[in-house]
Amino acid sequence: MTSVLTPGADIVVRRATARDARRLTRIVRHSRAYKAPYESMVAGYRVGPDYIEAHEVHVAVATGDDTVLGFYALLLDPPELDLLFVADTAQGLGIGRRLITHLKGRARAAGIDAVRVVSHPPSEGFYRSVGAHRTGTVRANPPAVRWDRPELTLPVH
């Protein structure tokens, strides 16, 4: 794997803008984590400018060239992590943990003490490693989602 960070680049998390929509959509649709049998879930997925404007969407970017390394979307009412993706080329750089830390700060600022997470099955271990605990299972809902998914709660204290 080739890192997307150039020497000396730093990573910042900022609010997404409508101009980020195509890049976020590309990260979702090309995610290695959503290859067979999960690729039908993201095949036509789109993160549109309207979604970005309506929700708490934040991106991790490399300073200097504004390369998008990952992003999350936090729904506030009820509190739920709707999306969290890290670009394949940025896997293993701590981007997911940085995004979760940022999300917790945003949730606390909004007066939220816990966030619901319905996880992609292979990602459950990551969410547990950042403090989430399993609370149940969200059953499959074909044709959109053909597999059961772990439901977790992420405390933000």
Backbone torsions as a table, in degrees:
resi	resn	phi	psi	omega
1	MET	NA	134.2	177.2
2	THR	-97.7	129.8	178.9
3	SER	-71.2	146.1	178.7
4	VAL	-89.7	-4.1	-178.2
5	LEU	-91.3	133.0	174.8
6	THR	-84.9	153.0	179.7
7	PRO	-54.0	133.5	178.8
8	GLY	85.2	-6.5	179.6
9	ALA	-72.5	146.2	175.9
10	ASP	-111.7	167.8	179.7
11	ILE	-117.5	131.3	174.9
12	VAL	-126.7	152.9	174.1
13	VAL	-109.7	126.9	-178.8
14	ARG	-134.1	164.1	175.9
15	ARG	-66.3	134.3	176.9
16	ALA	-69.8	152.7	175.0
17	THR	-122.0	168.5	179.4
18	ALA	-56.8	-30.8	179.5
19	ARG	-65.8	-17.7	179.9
20	ASP	-84.1	-10.6	-170.5
21	ALA	-53.3	-48.3	-178.3
22	ARG	-63.4	-40.9	-179.5
23	ARG	-66.4	-38.4	179.2
24	LEU	-68.2	-42.3	177.1
25	THR	-59.2	-43.3	179.9
26	ARG	-61.5	-41.9	178.7
27	ILE	-61.1	-44.6	179.9
28	VAL	-62.9	-53.1	-173.7
29	ARG	-67.0	-25.9	-177.7
30	HIS	-103.7	10.3	-177.7
31	SER	-64.2	126.1	175.4
32	ARG	-58.5	-30.5	-178.5
33	ALA	-66.4	-17.5	-178.2
34	TYR	-111.5	33.6	171.7
35	LYS	-83.2	174.8	-176.4
36	ALA	-42.2	133.3	8.1
37	PRO	-92.7	7.1	-171.6
38	TYR	-94.0	-5.5	-170.8
39	GLU	-62.9	-23.4	178.6
40	SER	-63.6	-25.7	-178.9
41	MET	-65.3	-33.5	-174.4
42	VAL	-114.6	-0.1	-173.8
43	ALA	-51.5	-46.9	-179.3
44	GLY	-111.2	16.1	-175.0
45	TYR	-66.5	142.6	-179.6
46	ARG	-137.6	129.0	170.7
47	VAL	-99.9	98.7	-174.1
48	GLY	-90.1	163.4	176.8
49	PRO	-56.6	-35.6	179.0
50	ASP	-64.5	-39.3	177.6
51	TYR	-64.3	-45.2	-179.2
52	ILE	-62.1	-39.3	179.7
53	GLU	-70.4	-30.8	-174.2
54	ALA	-87.1	-16.9	-172.7
55	HIS	-130.0	167.2	174.3
56	GLU	-77.3	90.5	178.2
57	VAL	-112.8	126.4	-178.0
58	HIS	-128.8	144.2	-178.4
59	VAL	-119.8	144.4	169.6
60	ALA	-94.8	125.0	-178.1
61	VAL	-129.2	152.4	172.5
62	ALA	-82.1	129.3	178.5
63	THR	-66.5	155.2	179.8
64	GLY	95.2	-61.2	-177.3
65	ASP	-111.1	-1.2	176.1
66	ASP	60.0	29.1	175.3
67	THR	-63.7	126.6	178.6
68	VAL	-79.8	120.9	-178.0
69	LEU	-98.7	-23.9	179.7
70	GLY	178.0	174.3	180.0
71	PHE	-160.3	163.3	171.6
72	TYR	-140.0	159.2	174.6
73	ALA	-128.9	122.6	179.4
74	LEU	-108.5	121.1	172.1
75	LEU	-89.0	136.9	-174.0
76	LEU	-94.3	-28.0	-174.4
77	ASP	-140.2	99.2	-3.6
78	PRO	-76.7	157.0	-176.2
79	PRO	-66.6	120.1	-179.6
80	GLU	-153.0	140.6	171.0
81	LEU	-79.6	111.8	-177.1
82	ASP	-86.2	-40.5	-179.0
83	LEU	-143.5	143.3	167.6
84	LEU	-151.8	117.1	-179.4
85	PHE	-135.5	142.3	171.8
86	VAL	-119.0	132.6	178.7
87	ALA	-55.7	141.1	-179.6
88	ASP	-52.8	-40.5	-178.0
89	THR	-73.0	-9.0	179.3
90	ALA	-108.6	5.0	178.9
91	GLN	-61.3	140.7	176.6
92	GLY	84.9	4.0	-179.4
93	LEU	-99.2	3.2	-179.1
94	GLY	84.5	12.8	-177.8
95	ILE	-66.3	-43.8	179.6
96	GLY	-59.2	-45.1	178.6
97	ARG	-64.3	-39.5	178.5
98	ARG	-64.2	-40.8	178.1
99	LEU	-65.2	-41.1	178.4
100	ILE	-63.9	-41.4	177.4
101	THR	-60.3	-43.1	178.9
102	HIS	-64.6	-45.0	178.6
103	LEU	-57.0	-44.3	179.3
104	LYS	-60.0	-41.0	177.6
105	GLY	-63.9	-42.8	178.0
106	ARG	-64.5	-41.4	179.5
107	ALA	-64.6	-45.1	178.1
108	ARG	-59.0	-43.4	-179.9
109	ALA	-61.9	-27.7	179.2
110	ALA	-89.7	3.8	178.8
111	GLY	81.0	19.5	-178.4
112	ILE	-97.0	138.7	179.3
113	ASP	-107.6	-11.6	177.6
114	ALA	-156.7	150.4	-178.0
115	VAL	-124.9	133.0	175.7
116	ARG	-76.9	139.3	177.0
117	VAL	-129.8	121.5	169.8
118	VAL	-103.7	108.4	-168.0
119	SER	-90.2	146.2	163.2
120	HIS	-61.2	129.9	-173.6
121	PRO	-48.5	-45.9	179.7
122	PRO	-67.8	-12.3	-177.4
123	SER	-94.9	-3.1	-178.0
124	GLU	-55.0	-43.4	-179.1
125	GLY	-58.6	-39.8	177.3
126	PHE	-61.0	-48.9	-177.9
127	TYR	-63.4	-37.7	176.8
128	ARG	-65.4	-35.3	-179.3
129	SER	-69.4	-19.6	178.2
130	VAL	-102.8	14.0	171.6
131	GLY	107.9	-2.6	178.9
132	ALA	-75.8	151.5	174.7
133	HIS	-127.0	144.9	-175.7
134	ARG	-71.3	134.6	179.3
135	THR	-120.4	-10.1	-179.5
136	GLY	167.8	-161.5	-179.1
137	THR	-135.5	132.5	173.6
138	VAL	-94.4	118.9	-175.7
139	ARG	-70.2	154.3	178.2
140	ALA	-55.2	149.0	179.9
141	ASN	-137.4	71.6	-177.4
142	PRO	-61.4	150.7	6.8
143	PRO	-89.6	-13.3	-175.4
144	ALA	-62.8	-49.2	-178.8
145	VAL	-126.6	114.8	-174.2
146	ARG	-101.1	13.2	-179.3
147	TRP	-138.9	153.4	175.0
148	ASP	-69.4	149.4	-179.6
149	ARG	-128.7	142.2	176.7
150	PRO	-67.0	137.7	172.5
151	GLU	-107.6	131.0	-177.3
152	LEU	-132.3	163.5	171.8
153	THR	-120.8	129.5	179.5
154	LEU	-108.0	106.3	175.1
155	PRO	-66.0	145.5	-177.9
156	VAL	-116.0	11.2	179.6
157	HIS	-68.1	NA	NA
